[in-house]
């Protein structure tokens, strides 16, 4: 797991009650709730790609730090 994804998962743990974070490969993890995959987060080198409901959102790692992306994801999933 890349250091970016490791740090992102650390920032998310405890902030999304009821959600789990499952490693799916060396540079990808899933955000899961009630045995349903809600999002897939991938590290593509210079970018992080978040796939939610079939749509992909691309974040530049150098401009979007893990704590900022964690805030975006927490805000999104807190609305659901």
PyMOL commands that set and color helices and strands:
alter all, ss='L'
color gray80, all
select helices_A, chain A and resi 3-12+66-78
alter helices_A, ss='H'
color red, helices_A
select strands_A, chain A and resi 19-25+28-33+36-44+47-52+55-60
alter strands_A, ss='S'
color yellow, strands_A
deselect
rebuild
show_as cartoon
